Amino acid sequence: MQLNRVSAAALLAAGGALCAAAQAQTRPAAPDAPASAPERPAPRPADAKAEQLKRVEVSGNASDESIRRASTASKIVITREEIEKFGDSTLGEMIKRLPGVTTGGRPGRGGDIRMRGMGGGYTQILVNGERMPPGFSLDQLPPEQVERIEVLRAPTAEYGTRAVAGTINVVLREALKKRLNEFRAGFGTERGKLSPGISWTRNDNFGDGHAYNLTVNAMRGERIDNLINDTLTHTVASNSDSLLSSRGRSEDERSSLNLTGRVQFKLNATDSLAIQPFIVSTRSNSNSQLRQTTTPAPDPQPTGFYDAADTQGDNRFTMARLNAQWQSRLSPDTRIEARGGLGRARGESHSVRQESLAGAASRLQDDSTTSRDSNWSALAKLSHNLGGDHSLVSGFEAEGTNRHQNRITLVNGAPQAGLDDFGDDLDAASTRIAAYAQDEWNVGKQWDFYAGARWEGITTKSSAATYDARNKSSVFTPLAHARYKLDERGRDMIRASLTRSYRSPQLQDLIARPTINSQVPHQANTPDRAGNPDLKPELATGFEVGYEHYLSKGGLLSANFFARRITNLMRNVTALETVTWAATQRWVSRPQNIGKASTAGIELEARFRLDEYLENALPINVRSNFSFFTSKVDGIPGPNNHIDGQPKGTANLGADYRLRSVPLTLGASLNWTPSTTTQQTLITETTANRKAVVDAFALWAINTEQSLRVSASNLSAMDYFTGSVINTGEQLITSRSGGPSYTQWQVRWEMKI
C-alpha cells in the first residue's frame, strides 16, 4: 500500500455513491444488433425519446474524500468536478481558494502560488510529478487540461523534499476508460476587451484494453492596466525632499495553444505502457507609455534624465515534452515502474524602450534575449508488499537541465557599457540525482505509520566570457508520518508528521552576470541585480499535527498546526558595491544566506451541507477555511521580521446551490488576504495591500449534454499597491507601485458530444 492508497472500504463507498448517481450520467446507447435479429418497428414519433434505450456508465474512480482519508500524510485532493465548479480562466485563480494558499500580484491576475503564505520557491510545484523548465508558470496551463490537483502539506520521500511549505502536484488529463467527447467555447471580457477561448477533450479506448486522452486548448486575450508609481526621497544631509511620480498605461495581447495527451497500452495481463506528449506555445505583445514628473525639478539635471518612456515588446515561449511510463506487476505483491522524459523549451523576447525629455528623444535601449533549454528525467521505482501490512517503496531519480542564453543590450545602437566583460552568451547546467526508500504499515485497525528517507545531490554550473561558476550541494532528509483513527470507521482521525525539507537556489540566483537598472537617478530602490554562485540550500525541520472529522453527508471539519525551523535562509540583500560594470559604486541586489528563521501556523477547514446543521435549511454546499501564520527571521529587528511576503493569515468562504425548480446552479466565493508589512533586511521594509476577491458563477444545464456558464472574477475590483521603505542612513526612500484591478466576466458553452 502506498502513501496515497485507497482502502477497499473507501472504494466500495465511492462506488456505491457513484451507482446512486448513475441516472444523472445516462445517455443514448448505440448498440450493434446481430445481423440475424428481427427488424423492430420504428417507435411512434411522440414516444421516440421515451422508448430509447439508455446506457448507464459507472466510473470506479475514488472520490477526493476517500483519497484524503486513506492517506497517512496530510493530503488534499481537488478533483475535476471541483476544478470546473467556478469556471476559472487560470489555475492560480482556482488554487487560491485552497486552505493556506495565497497568490502574488494584483487581484484577478493570478501570480506566483504560495502555501502558508511563503513566497520565493518555498512551495514545490509539479506537473505530473515533475518540475517544469524555467519560463513555465501554472497560469500557462488551462484548467481544462487538468485532471486533479494534489496538495501535500508535508514532504514525502516519493514526491521529493524540496517542499518547505508543501507540494502542489498538478495531474494532467488521463486516459480513463470512461468515454468522453467534450467541447467548450467561450469568451471573457475585461474593460471592453474580449478574450475568446476553445477547448476539446476526447477520452476513448481502442483495441484490447488500450485507452487514450487528447486535450487541446486555444485562447487569445487582451488586458489593459493603469500604472501608478510614486517615490519620495528624503536626503538627510540637505534636509530636502524629491518626489518622482509616474503615471502610465500598459496593454498586453497574448495567445496560447496547449496540447496534452496520454496513450495507455495494455501490453499483457501484468504490463502497461503510457506515452504522454505535452506542448505549450504562448506569444504576447505589449506596449506601455509612462510619463513622469520630478518635484522639485532637478537642477542641474543628472545625466540620462528623462520625463517619458515608451516601451514595446514581444515574447514567445514554446515547450515540448514527451514522457513514457512503463509499469509491470512482477507478482501479486511486487510492482516495478520506470519513467523517462525528454523536453525542449525555447524563449524569445525583444523590447525597445524610447526615453525622451521635453518631447525630444534622448535614450534608446534595445534588449533581445534568446534562451534554449533542454531537459531530461529518469525514474525507477520498486513497490513490494510484505507481511504484516507493510508496503515498501524504493526508487532512484535523475534529471538534468541545460540552458544556453544569448542576451544583447544596445543603448543608442551601441553595446551597453559595463557588460562587455560578461559577454552576450551564457551557458548553464543543473543535474540532480536522488534516491529514496519508504515503508508504510498498519498496526491494528486504527494506527498507520510511514517512515522514509531521501537523499538528493544537486550540481549547478554556469559560464560566460569571463567566469566559470560551480555550485554543488547535497541534502539528506528523514521523514515520519502517523495516523490514528479515533473510531474504526475512520470518521475521526489525528495525523502527525516530523520531517526535514529544503529549498535549493534557483538557477538565476546562482548566475553571476548582472542586469543593469537604467532608472535615473540610481538609488537603493532601483538597484542592479546579480546572482551569487556561493549560495547554499536552506534546510527546514518541520512538525505537523492535525485533526479531521468526516461528516455523514460528505462534509469535513479539520484543524492542522504546522511549524518549521529554517537554517541558511536565503534573501535578496541590497548593498552599495564596487562593481566591474561601472566606474562608480552601484546599488546591487543579490541573494545571500543570512541566518535562521522560524514559522508556524494553524489551518482550519469546514466543508458541509447547510441542512446537516440547520433543520429545514436548503442543501447549500458551504466551503470555508481560515489560516493564521506567524514567522520570525533571526538577526533582523522586529516587529515585522517575517518570512518574505507572508501575511498574518488568509480566509476563504464559498457556497453553491442547485435550484430545485430549474436546472440552475449558483455559487459565490470570497478570498481574503490582509495587508502585509515585512522587514526584509536591516535597511528595507516592504508592504502589500490587502486583497478581498469576490467570484460568482451561474450554470444552466440546458440538457444532459449541454450547459451554459456565466461567471465573474474579482467582483470587488479593489486597488492594489506594493511598496517599500529604504533607510540607507543618507537617504530615506519611500515608494509604492500598483493600480486598480478589474472585474472579468466570462461566458462559456459546454457540450458533451
N, C-alpha and C positions, 0 to 999 in steps of 0.2 A: 504494500500500500504506500502511495506517495503522499507528499505533503498536501496536495490538493485533491486527494482521492475522495470519492463519494461513496458512502456506505450503502449497502444493499437496501437498508430500510429507507434511506433518503431517496434512492432511485425509485423504489416502489411508490413512495408517497408522491414524488413528482409525476410518475407515470399515471397514478390514479387521478391526480388533478388534471392532467392533460386529457385523459379519457373523458372526464366530466365535461371538459370544454370542447370536445371534438365536434359537436354540432355546429359550433361557430367557425369551424375550419373546413367545411364541406364545399365541394364544387362539382360541377357536372363531370361524369366519367366518360371515357371514350373506349369502352371495351371492344376488343376484336372478336366478333362472333365466329364460330366454326362455319365452314362452307356448307355443311350439311344441315345447319339449323334452319328451321322453318321461318319463312318471312313473316314478320309481325305486322299487323295492321298499323297504319300511322295513327297516332293519337289525335283526338279532336283538338283543333286549334285552341279552344278555350282552356283545355286542361293540359296543354303541352308541357308547361313548366312544372305542374304538379306531378306529372307522371314520369318526368326524367329521373333516372336512377342517379343517386348521389354516391360519391366515393368519399369515404372518411379516411383522412390521413392523420396518424398519431405519431408524433415525434417523441423519442425517448430521451431527449436531452434533459440533463439535470437543471433545476432552477438555480437562480443566483443564491437563494436562501439555503438550498441543500448543499451547495458547494461551500458556502461560507461556514455552515455548521460543521461540516466534516473536516475542515482544515485545522490542523494543530496550531499553526501560527495564525495571527490575526490577519484576516484577508477579507476584502470587499470585492464583489464581482458585479459589474454593471452589464446586463445582458442587452441584446439587440432591441428588445421591447422598450427598455428604459432609455436607450440612446435615441430612439425615434420619437420619444414622447413629445419633446418640445420643438422638434424640427430645427435644431441649432445649425447654423451655417458652418461653424468651426468646432473642433474638438475642445478647444480651450473654453468656449462658452458653455459647453456641456459639463466639462470636468470641474468647473468652478463651484458646482453645487455639491460636490462630494465633501464629506467631513474633513475639516482641517486643510482644505486645498484653497489656495489663492492664486491669482494671476497678476502679472505686471501689466503696465500700460493703461491707457485710458479705458473707461467703462465701455463695453461693447466692442472692444478691439482685440480681445484675446490677450496674447502676451505669453511670456515665459511662465511655466507652471511650477508652483511651489507647494510642497507638502509641509505642514507645520509652519507655514509662513517663511520658510528658509529658502532664500534665493541663491543664485550663483552656483548651481551644479550640485546642490545637496540632494536633489531628487533624481533618482535614476530613471530615465525614460527609455523604454524599449519598444520595439515593433517586432512582433513575433519572437520575442525573447532576445533580440539583437539590438545593439546600438547602431544608430544611423550616422552617416558621414557628416562632416561639417557643412553647413549651409542648409541642412534639412531641419524643418521645425514641424511640430504636430499640426499647426494651423494649415500646413500644405496638404494635409490628409483629410479628405471629406468624410464626414460621419457615415455616409452611405457605404463606405468601404470597410467599415469596422464591424466585426462580429461581436466582440465583447471587450471590456476593459477590466483588467485585474489590478487591484491596488493592494500591495503588501506593505503593512506598516513597519514591519521589522524585516531585516535581511534574512535570506536563506542561502544555503550553500549552492543550491542548484541555480537560482536566479542571479546570484552574484551579490557581492557585499559593497559595491560602490553606491551605497544607498543609506547615507547617514539619516536623512529624513524619511526615506521609504522608496518604494519602487512602483512605477506605473507602467504596466505592460499592455500595449495595445495589440490585440489579436485581430488580424485581417480576416475578411470573409472566408469561410471554409467550404470545402466540397461536401456538403451534407447530403444524406440520402433523400432528404425531403426535396421534392421538385419545387422550383421557384423560378418564375419568369416575371420580373418586376421592372416597371419603367416609371421614372419620376421626372417631372419637368416643372420648373417654376422660376420665379424671379424675386429679387429683393429690391427695395428702393430705400435710399437714404439721401436726404437733401435734394430730391428730384433726379438722382442718378440711378439708372437701372442696372441690376446685376443678375442676368439670366444664368440658368444652370440646368443641366440634364444629367441623368444617371440611368444606367441599365445594369441589372443583376440577373444572372442566369445560373441556376443550380440544376443539375440533372445527373443521371447515371447512365452508363453505357457498358456494353459487354457484360462480362460475368463479375459483378461486384465493383466495377470501376465507377468513379464519380468525378465531376468537375464543377468548378465555380469560375465565373468570369464577371468582373465588375468594372465598368467604365464610367468615368465621371468627367464632365467638361463644364467649365464655368468661365464667366467673364465678369469683372466687377470694376466699379469706379468709386472713388472716395474723394471727398474734399474736406480738408481740415484747416481751421484757423490757427495761426501760430502766435503765441504771446510769450515774449522773453523780456525780463527786466533784471538788470544787475546794478546794485547800488554799492559803490566802492568808497569807503572812508579811509583816507590817508592820515595816519596818526601824526606824522611829522609836521604837516601843514594844517592839520585840523580841517581838512576840506572834504567835500563830498562830490562824487560824479555819478550821474545816473545814465546808464545806457539802456534805452528802450527799443525793442524790435517788435514790429508787427508785420504779419505776413499771411500767406495763404499757400497751401500745397495741394496739388491734385495728383492723384495716383490712378493709373489704369492698369489692370492686371488680368491675365488669363492663365488658365491651367488645364492640363489634361492629365488624368490619373488612371492607371490601369493596374488592377491586381487580379491574380488568378491562382488557381490551385487545381492540379490534376492528380487524382488519387488512384493508383493502380493496385489492385489486389493480385499480387504475384502468385500466391498459393494460400493454403489454409493458415499459414503462420507468418508470411512475409507481406509487407506492403511498401510501396514507393510513392512519395509525393513530390511533385515538382511545382515550384511557386515562383512565377515571374512577378516583378514589382517595378513599375515605371512611373516616374513623376517628372513632369515637364511644366515649368512655370516661366512666365515672362511678364515684366512690368515696365511701364514708362511713367516717369514722374517729372513734374516741374514745380518750382516754388519761387515765389517772389517775396523778398524780405526788405523792409525799409526800416532804418534805424536812426535814432536821434541821440545825441550826447548833450547832456545838460550839466554844467555849462559847456559850451563848445571848447574843445582843447585848443590852446594857444601856447606854443606852436603845435600844429598838427603832427602827430607821430608818423613815421614812415609806414606806408601801407594803409593809412586811414581811409575808410570808405563809409558811405551812408546808404548804400543799396547793394543788394546781391541777388542775382537771378541765376537759378541752377536748373539744369535739365539733365536727366539721367535715364538710363535704361539698364535693366538687369535680366539675365537669363540664367536659369538653373535647370539642369537635366540630370536625372539619376535613373540608372537601370540596374536592377539586381536580380539574380537568379539563384534560388535555393533548391536544394534537393535533400530529402529526408527519407531514410530507409529504416524500417522497424521490422524486427523479427522476434518471434516468440520461440526461444530455444526449447523451452519446456513449460509446463503449466505454471512454474514458479520463477522462470527466468526470462527476461526480455532484454534485448540489446537494441540500441538506437544509434545511428550515425547520421550526421548532418553536415553539409558543406554549402558554402555560398561564395559567389563572386559578384563584384559590383564595380561600377564606374560612375563617377559624377563629374560634371563639368559646370563651372560657373563663370559667367562673363558679366562684367559691369563697366559702365562708361559714364562719366559725368563731366559736365562743363559748367564751371562757376564763373560768372562775369561780375566782378565788383566794379562799382563806379562811385564817383564823388561829384556832387553838384551836376549830375547828368552826363558827365564825361567818363568814358571807360578808363579804368585805372589798372586793374589786375585781372588777368585771365588764367584760371587754373584748369588744366585738363588732366583727369585721372582715368586710367584704364587698368583693369585688373582681370587677369585670366587665371583660373585655377583648375587643375585636373587632379582628381582623387581616384585612386584605385584601392580596393579593399578586398580582403578575403577572410573567410572564417571556416573553422572546422570544429566539430564536436563529436565526441564518442561517449556514450552513457550505457551503463550496465545496471539493471534493476533485478533484484533477487529477493524473493520472499522466503524467510526462514521460519522454522517452527517457533511457536510462542508468539505469533502475531508480529514478528519482526519483519521490516521491509528495508533492505539495504539498497542504497543507490550510490554509485561512484561514477566519476566522469573526468574527462580531460577536455579542455577548450584551448583554442588558439585563434588569434585574429591579428591581422596586420593592415595598416593603412599607409599609403604613400601619397604624398602631395607634392606637386610642382606648381609653383605660383610665379607669375610674371606680373610685376606692377610697374607702370610707367607714369610718372608725375611730371607734367610740364607746366612751368609758370611763364606766361608770356612767350610760349613757344620754346623755352629752353629748359633743360633738366633742373629740378628743384635743388637749390644749393643745400649741401649738407648730406644728401642721400647718395652721393657718388660712391662713398666708401662701402656702402652696403650692397650696391648693385641692384639690378631690376629683378634678378632671378632668385628664387628661394626653393630649396628642396627640404622636405621634412618627412620623417617616417616614424611610425609608432608601432611597436609589437607588444602584444600581451599574451601570456600563456597562463593557464590556471588549471589546478587540479583540486578536486573536492570529493568528499565522502560524507554520507549522512545515513542515519538509521532512525527509523520511526517505528514505535512499537506501542502495543496496548498492554495495560496492566489491569486485568479485570474488565468490568463493563463501564467503568467511569473514568479511568485515567488513560491519557495518551501522552507519550513523550517523544521528543525529537532532539537528536544530538547531531551536530555536523561540524565540519571544519573545511576551510577553503584557503588555498594559497594562490596568490597572484603575483606575477612578476611583470613589470612594465618597463620597456626601454624606449626612449624618445630621443631622436636626434634631428638637428636642423643645421643647414649650412647655407651660406650666402657668399658673396665675393670676399669678405674679409673675416669671416668667423666660421667656426665649426663647433657647435654646442651639443652636448650629450647629457641626458638625464636618465638615471636608472634607479628603480625602487622596487621593493617587494613588500608584500603585506601578508601576514598570517592572521586569519580571523576565525576563532572558535565561536560556535553558536549553540544555543539551547532554547527549546520551547516546551511548554507543557500545557495541557488542557485537562480540566476536571469538570465532569458533568455532575451537577448538584442533584439531578434526577436521572433515572435510567433512560428516559425518553429524550434527553438532551435538550429540553426546553430552557434550562438554566445552566450556564456554564461559566467557568473562570479560565482565562488564559494568562500565561505569564511567559516572558522572554528575557533572556540575558544574552546580549550579542556584542560583537565587535564589527565595525564597518569603517569605511574610509572614503575620502574624497580625493581624487587624483587631479593634478593640474591639467587644464585644457591645453591642447597643442598651441593655441595662440598665446597662452600665458607664458610659455617657455621660449618662444621665438624672440630673439633679442632685437630684431630690426624695428626701428621706431616708426610711428606715424606722427607727422608734424601738424600741429594745430595752427592754422593761418589767422585766427582771430586776433584783431588789434584793438586795444593793447593786450599783450601777452601777460596773463596773470595766473594766479593759483587756481582759478575756476575754469581756465581754458588751457589745461596742460597738454603737452605732448604725451604720447603713450608708447610704452615699450614693455617687452617681456622680461622674464627672469629665468635663465636656464638652470639656476640652482634651487628652484622650488622643491620642497618636499611634500608628500601627500599628507593630508590631515588624517588623524586616527580618532575614532569615536567609540567609546564604551557606552552601551545603551541598555536600559531596563524598561520593560513594559509590563503592565498588568491591566486586565480588562474583564468586565462582566457583561454577559449577553443574556437577554431573556427574550425568547421567541413566543409570539402571541398566537392564539388559536386560529386567527383569520389571516395569517401570513405576515403579521407585523413584527417589529423588532424594537426593543429598548436596549441600549448599550451605553457603557461608560468605559473609557480607555485612558489610562495615565501613562505618560512616557517621560523619560529623562535621558539626556545624552551629555557625556563629558568629552570634550574635543581637545586634542593637542595639535600643535603645529598649524594653528589657524591661519588660513591664507586670507589676505585682504589687500586691496589696492591702496597704496600709500603715495601721496603726492608730496614731492620734496623738490627743493631747488638744487639742481645738479650742474656740474661742469660736464658738457657733452661734446661729442666729436662733430655733431652736425650743426653747431652754431659757434660763433666767436664769443658770445656772452653766455652766462648761465641761463638755463631754461628750467621752468617748472615741468617735471616729468612725473606721470603716474605709472607705477609699475607694481605688480603683485609681490608680496613678501609674506613670509611666515612670521607672525607677530606674537604668538604665545598660545594661551589656553582660553577656552570658553566653555560655558555650560548652558543648557537649555532644558526646559521641562514644560509640560502642559497636560491638559485634560480635554478629551473629545467626547461629547455627548451626542447621542443619536436616537431619534424616535421616529419610527415609521409605523403607521397603523391606520385602520379604518375608523372613521369617527363613530360609527354606530356600535363599535366594540366598547366604547366608554360612555356614550350618551344614548339613553333609551329613546327610540323613535327618531334618531338622527338619520340624516341621509348617509348613504355609504360613500362618503367622500374619502379619498386616499390622501392622507397627510404625511408629508416627509419633512423632517426638520433635523437640524444638527447645530450644535453650538460648541465652539472650541476656544480655549483660553491658553495663551502662551506667555512664557517669561524666559528671559535669557540674560546672560552677563558675560562680557568679554574682559578677561583679566588684563590689567595694565592700562586700561582706558578709563578715565574718570566717569562716574555716573552723573545723573541717574539714568541716562539713556544709552548706556553702553551695551546695546543689544546686538544679536546676530543681524547681519545686513538685511534690511528691509522687512524684518519680522514684526508684524503688528501684535497688539495685545490679544487679539482674538479674531474670530470670524463667525458668521452665522448665516444659516440658510433656512428659509421657511417656504414650503410649497404645498400645493394641493391640486387635485384634479378630480373631476366627477363626470360620469357618463349619465346624461339625462335619460329618464325612463320613457318619456313620451315621444322623443325624437332621437334619431341616431346621431347625436351630437355630444362630443366630449369637450369640456372646458377645463383649462388649467392655468395656474399662475405661480410665480415663484419670486422670492426676494432674496438677493445675495448682498450681504453687508460686511464691509471691512472698515474698521476705524482708521483714523489718521495715524500716521507713524512718525516718530522722531528718533533718529539713530545717531549716536556719537560714533562716527565711523573711524576716525583717527584722532590723534591729540589735537589737530587743528581743524578738522572738518566735521560738521554736523549736517545730516541730510533729513529732509522731511517729505512726506507724501500725503495728499488729501485723502479723506475717507471716500469710500465707494458705497453706493446704495443702488443696486441694479435690479430693476423690476422687469421680468419677462412674462409673457402670456401667450396662450395659443387657443385655437378652436379647431376641432377636427370633425368634419362632416362625413359620415360613412354613406356615400351615395348608394352603394350596394356592396355585396360581398367582395367584389373585385376592384372597386374604385373608391377613392376618398379624396377630399379636398381639405387642405390645411391652410389656415391663416395664422401667422404668428408675428409677434412684436418683440424685439430685443431692445433692452435699455430704455424702457418707457420713462424712467425717471430722468434721463438725459442731464446729468449734473456736470458742472465744470470740474476739471481735474488738473491739478498742478503738482509738480515736484519741485523741490528747491534745496538749497544748501546755504550754510553759513560757514565761512572760512576765515579763521583768525590767524594770520601769519606773524603777528606782532607788529608788523609795519603797516598792514592793511587789514580792514575788516570788510569782507566781501559777502554781500547778501544777494542771492539770486533765486529766481523762480522761472519755470517754463511750463507750458501746457496750453490749455484752451478748453473750449466747450466740447462735450460729447453729444451724440445724436442718436435718435431712435431709428432703428431699421425695421421696416415692415417686409414680410415675406408671404408669398402665396405659392403653394405647391400642389400640384395634382399628382396623385399616386395611383398606379394601376397595376394589378396583377393579371398577367395575360394567361 
